[in-house]
Amino acid sequence: MKYKKLIAGALLAGSMAGAAQAADEPQYVSDWWHQSVNVVGSTHTRFGPQYNNDVYLEYEAFAHKDWFDFYGYADLTNFFGTGNSNANGIFDHGSPLFMEIEPRFSIDKLTGTSLAFGPFKEWYFANNYIYDMGRNPSQRQSTWYMGLGTDIDTHSDVGLSLNVYAKYQWQNYQAANENSWDGYRFKVKYFVPITDLWGGKLSYIGFTNFDWGSDLAEKTGPSRTSNSIASSHILSLNYAHWHVSTVARWFHNGGQWADGQELNFGNGPFEVKSTGWGYYLVVGYNF
C-alpha cells in the first residue's frame, strides 16, 4: 500500500493555500492545527511493481507554530471498494491504515539562535516517517527518514523548502533491506500562488523526492534499484472550507522497482511498470 503516500502532495496543495487564509477564516476547530477530510481517487500509481487504482478516505493535518512545523495524513485504503486487484484495503484483507508524517523542529527557535545566512531563513531537524499497518509482514512498512531541513527566502510569494535525510528501514514488505540504515533522500517542496478563480484561490504546488544510495539492488538483484524519483505537480483550488486538487506525478523506478523487469508472483509473469505518470483527484473539506 506504499503507493498511498502520493496523496501527501495533493493534500499539501490544499493545506499550504489554506494556511494563507487562516487569519481571515477563524471558523475552524483550531486556529493553528489545520485539518481536513478528503476523498481521493488515484490511477496508475507506481510505488509497487504493478500500477494501481484506488478510491479512498483520508484525514490530513498541517501546522506551523513557534518551533514546530508539521504535515501528515492517514489513509483508509480502498475504503469505497472500487480499487483494482492490487488495491486491497481496510475492508478486503489489505492494510487497514497507511500514514505519513513530516514533523520538523526549528533549530533556530529551540536554541534561541538565528542560523540564517544568505537565502536560508531557518533550519530544522527534519523527519519523514512512513507507516503501513499491514495485516501480515508482507504488507507492513515502517520507514524513518531523518536529517536537516531549511526554508528558502525567495523574496516573493513563492514558498520553497529543502530537506535532506538519511533513512532507517524497519519493516519493508519483507524486502532484503529491513532493519538497516539504507540510503538517503533529498526532498524539495515549492508553493506558487497563481490567481483568484471562481471565488477561490488557485495555486500550483510541487514536491520531488530523490532517493539514492540504497543497498536493496545489491541485496536483491536486478528487479530492485538503489535509487528512485517521485515528482508531483499539483493544481489546487481552495475555498474557506472546500478544496479540489488535481495531481500528476512522475515516477522513476517507483518504490525502487526496476522498470521493465519481468516478475512472477505466482499468477503468471508480468512486466514491471514502475516508470511513468500516475494521476490523482482530491475533494476535501477543511474543518
Salt bridges, closest charged atoms under 4 A:
ASP54 OD2 - LYS4 NZ 1.80
ASP69 OD1 - HIS64 ND1 2.62
ASP69 OD2 - ARG104 NE 3.28
GLU102 OE2 - LYS187 NZ 3.85
GLU102 OE1 - LYS189 NZ 2.51
GLU122 OE2 - LYS109 NZ 2.80
ASP151 OD1 - ARG104 NH2 2.85
ASP153 OD2 - HIS155 ND1 3.79
ASP182 OD2 - LYS167 NZ 3.86
ASP196 OD1 - LYS201 NZ 3.34
ASP211 OD1 - ARG185 NE 2.65
